[in-house]
C-alpha cells in the first residue's frame, strides 16, 4: 500500500531487489520514475505513450 509516496505496508521490489527504502536518486538511476495519475503531458497519447516520450528525451 502506498500513501502519499510512502510505503505504509508491504514492499516494492524491482528485479528481485527491494527498492522502497532506497533514496530517490538511486531509484531514478534504475530508470524508474514516478508517474502520477491524470497528469498526461500529451492528452492525445496513452499513458504508455506519454511515458515512452519521457524516456526518449531522458
N, CA, C and O of each residue as an XYZ file, in Angstrom:
232
protein
N       0.857     -1.180      0.000
C       0.000      0.000      0.000
C       0.893      1.229      0.000
O       1.823      1.317      0.801
N       0.626      2.169     -0.878
C       1.404      3.404     -0.939
C       0.472      4.572     -0.667
O      -0.581      4.701     -1.291
N       0.868      5.413      0.260
C       0.074      6.584      0.599
C       0.988      7.796      0.563
O       1.969      7.863      1.303
N       0.667      8.754     -0.299
C       1.462      9.974     -0.440
C       2.925      9.662     -0.724
O       3.813     10.337     -0.203
N       3.189      8.632     -1.557
C       4.550      8.321     -1.954
C       5.345      7.511     -0.960
O       6.506      7.192     -1.217
N       4.756      7.171      0.161
C       5.474      6.414      1.179
C       4.831      5.039      1.339
O       3.608      4.923      1.420
N       5.658      4.009      1.384
C       5.139      2.655      1.559
C       4.705      2.499      3.011
O       5.508      2.668      3.928
N       3.423      2.175      3.214
C       2.899      2.022      4.574
C       2.697      0.561      4.942
O       2.514      0.232      6.114
N       2.731     -0.320      3.939
C       2.562     -1.746      4.188
C       3.170     -2.505      3.016
O       2.976     -2.114      1.865
N       3.886     -3.559      3.280
C       4.490     -4.337      2.211
C       5.805     -3.738      1.751
O       6.470     -3.025      2.502
N       6.175     -4.030      0.518
C       7.434     -3.528     -0.024
C       7.310     -3.382     -1.535
O       6.367     -3.878     -2.152
N       8.284     -2.690     -2.111
C       8.357     -2.533     -3.560
C       9.679     -3.138     -3.997
O      10.738     -2.797     -3.470
N       9.604     -4.052     -4.980
C      10.811     -4.705     -5.481
C      10.940     -4.495     -6.981
O       9.947     -4.396     -7.702
N      12.174     -4.431     -7.428
C      12.481     -4.319     -8.849
C      13.571     -5.328     -9.151
O      14.658     -5.268     -8.575
N      13.287     -6.248    -10.046
C      14.235     -7.312    -10.400
C      14.748     -8.048     -9.173
O      15.935     -8.363     -9.083
N      13.857     -8.322     -8.228
C      14.206     -9.083     -7.034
C      14.899     -8.295     -5.940
O      15.267     -8.866     -4.914
N      15.085     -6.998     -6.133
C      15.765     -6.149     -5.143
C      14.759     -5.180     -4.522
O      14.007     -4.518     -5.237
N      14.748     -5.100     -3.220
C      13.851     -4.170     -2.539
C      14.331     -2.740     -2.773
O      15.498     -2.423     -2.542
N      13.418     -1.875     -3.235
C      13.819     -0.505     -3.566
C      13.076      0.560     -2.780
O      13.423      1.737     -2.876
N      12.050      0.183     -1.994
C      11.259      1.215     -1.320
C      12.030      1.945     -0.229
O      11.576      2.987      0.245
N      13.159      1.438      0.173
C      13.972      2.127      1.187
C      15.172      2.851      0.586
O      15.977      3.434      1.311
N      15.287      2.816     -0.722
C      16.411      3.471     -1.398
C      16.120      4.960     -1.586
O      14.960      5.360     -1.693
N      17.169      5.777     -1.627
C      16.982      7.203     -1.935
C      16.435      7.365     -3.360
O      16.713      6.545     -4.235
N      15.667      8.412     -3.577
C      15.039      8.658     -4.878
C      16.055      8.672     -6.014
O      15.768      8.163     -7.097
N      17.236      9.243     -5.791
C      18.226      9.320     -6.865
C      18.730      7.932     -7.263
O      19.050      7.709     -8.431
N      18.804      7.005     -6.322
C      19.223      5.636     -6.644
C      18.144      4.910     -7.444
O      18.450      4.134     -8.350
N      16.891      5.164     -7.106
C      15.779      4.556     -7.845
C      15.738      5.118     -9.263
O      15.503      4.375    -10.216
N      15.963      6.415     -9.410
C      15.974      7.046    -10.736
C      17.086      6.469    -11.603
O      16.908      6.323    -12.813
N      18.219      6.140    -11.013
C      19.332      5.544    -11.768
C      18.964      4.178    -12.335
O      19.579      3.716    -13.296
N      17.964      3.531    -11.741
C      17.474      2.251    -12.256
C      16.539      2.454    -13.443
O      16.113      1.490    -14.080
N      16.221      3.718    -13.736
C      15.320      4.033    -14.836
C      13.861      4.058    -14.424
O      12.967      4.013    -15.269
N      13.621      4.129    -13.111
C      12.256      4.130    -12.593
C      11.876      5.555    -12.214
O      12.639      6.259    -11.553
N      10.689      5.967    -12.640
C      10.200      7.298    -12.301
C       8.817      7.188    -11.688
O       8.162      6.153    -11.810
N       8.375      8.232    -11.040
C       7.020      8.294    -10.513
C       6.137      8.937    -11.575
O       6.419     10.038    -12.048
N       5.081      8.249    -11.938
C       4.130      8.780    -12.913
C       2.783      8.928    -12.220
O       2.111      7.936    -11.938
N       2.393     10.158    -11.949
C       1.146     10.410    -11.241
C      -0.044     10.271    -12.173
O       0.034     10.624    -13.350
N      -1.134      9.761    -11.652
C      -2.348      9.596    -12.449
C      -2.894     10.944    -12.905
O      -2.812     11.941    -12.188
N      -3.447     10.953    -14.102
C      -4.141     12.132    -14.598
C      -3.242     13.293    -14.976
O      -3.727     14.405    -15.185
N      -1.957     13.059    -15.068
C      -1.029     14.150    -15.401
C      -0.359     13.886    -16.739
O       0.865     13.784    -16.822
N      -1.142     13.780    -17.749
C      -0.591     13.492    -19.071
C       0.076     14.730    -19.646
O      -0.447     15.841    -19.555
N       1.227     14.516    -20.233
C       1.918     15.603    -20.917
C       1.210     15.877    -22.236
O       0.953     17.026    -22.593
N       0.902     14.802    -22.950
C       0.210     14.911    -24.226
C      -1.122     14.185    -24.097
O      -1.162     12.954    -24.093
N      -2.209     14.939    -23.993
C      -3.527     14.375    -23.748
C      -4.018     13.399    -24.796
O      -4.851     12.542    -24.498
N      -3.516     13.511    -26.022
C      -3.967     12.618    -27.095
C      -3.232     11.282    -27.096
O      -3.600     10.376    -27.844
N      -2.198     11.147    -26.267
C      -1.443      9.895    -26.191
C      -1.914      9.061    -25.007
O      -2.475      9.589    -24.047
N      -1.682      7.758    -25.085
C      -1.993      6.879    -23.960
C      -0.967      7.104    -22.857
O       0.049      7.765    -23.071
N      -1.236      6.554    -21.678
C      -0.283      6.673    -20.567
C       1.057      6.070    -20.965
O       2.107      6.651    -20.689
N       1.028      4.907    -21.612
C       2.274      4.263    -22.035
C       3.033      5.130    -23.034
O       4.252      5.267    -22.937
N       2.322      5.711    -23.988
C       2.967      6.570    -24.981
C       3.577      7.803    -24.325
O       4.667      8.224    -24.713
N       2.903      8.390    -23.345
C       3.454      9.533    -22.620
C       4.745      9.148    -21.906
O       5.709      9.912    -21.913
N       4.769      7.961    -21.286
C       5.980      7.504    -20.600
C       7.113      7.259    -21.586
O       8.272      7.547    -21.286
N       6.786      6.728    -22.759
C       7.811      6.477    -23.772
C       8.420      7.790    -24.271
O       9.626      7.864    -24.504
N       7.597      8.816    -24.436
C       8.108     10.129    -24.841
C       9.081     10.644    -23.782
O      10.163     11.129    -24.112
N       8.695     10.538    -22.514
C       9.572     10.981    -21.431
C      10.871     10.209    -21.394
O      11.929     10.791    -21.158
N      10.812      8.906    -21.623
C      12.016      8.069    -21.617
C      12.920      8.427    -22.789
O      14.145      8.402    -22.665
N      12.314      8.761    -23.932
C      13.091      9.101    -25.128
C      13.935     10.359    -24.909
O      15.074     10.431    -25.370
N      13.386     11.334    -24.216
C      14.084     12.604    -24.020
C      14.924     12.637    -22.761
O      15.505     13.673    -22.439
N      15.003     11.550    -22.054
C      15.764     11.479    -20.809
C      17.238     11.501    -21.058
O      18.025     11.449    -20.113
